[in-house]
Amino acid sequence: MAEAVRRRGGSRSDDRQSADQLFDRELDHLPPEARWREWMHRVEATIFAASEPVGRETLARIVGKNCSIDLLIDDIREELRGRPYDLVAVAGGWKHLTRPAYADAIRAAVGGNDRAVDLTQSEVLVLMCVAYFQPITRAELSSFFGKEISRDLIGHLRGAKLIASGPRSPTPGAPYTYVTTKEFLLEFGLDTLRDLPDFEALEDAGLLSKEKLLAGDIMPDFAGSAEYGGVEVDE
């Protein structure tokens, strides 16, 4: 009986391997232009069908070993120029996204985006600090703002899957640290954390002062109007 099961299992494995071998990635029988076009179609169809961003390794399974994924993406995006959607690099992969110019039309037709996360101003500022200074503890966040950051606020950001627990801090008590997540990248349309605006650009635009942030003097007017438990925020 066990031998029969092994034979059947081996047969299924062989079938999968055979099917994989039948999938022609190289397309050597096609002229170069037709081969490139077929690779473009495969890549675009795979990204279109996926609910999450599709990474480079996944796309490499459907094209030839000497095919450049980046050049394929560039050619697909060129063909989508003028269309209401594009291929966007986000969260370490590529995803079909509608262009911002059509956001109002989409909302008028089907309503708001269910994925959008409703955050208070205090939560946005805490999330910003986590993004720039991760891994960071709740005590360190509290020192930035000059007030205690509540567990409820952290819990809401965790519940929204925008932050997660990071490594334990080497400070006394080894408290948990917090880091941003893949969902954070998706929510804000970032490919990697390197796409965050740098502090110099924000300072030049008058939107942020790193010195005030590190001194716990960030937005003093806000500190008097917001409870850092997400209770009330004056917009």
Buried (B, 14 or more C-beta within 10 A) or exposed (E): EEEEEEEEEEEEEEEEEEEEEEEEBEBEEBEEEEBBBBBBEBBBEBBEEBEEBBBEEBBBEBBBEEBEBEEBBEBBBEEBEEEEEBBBBBBBBBBBEBEEEEEEEEEEEEEEEEEEBEBBBBBEBBBBBBBBBBBBBBEBBBBBBEBBBBEEBBEBBBEBBBBBEBEEBEEEEEEBBBBBBBBBBBBBBBBEEEEBEEBEEBEEEEEBBEEEBEEBBBBEEBBEEBEBBBEEBEE
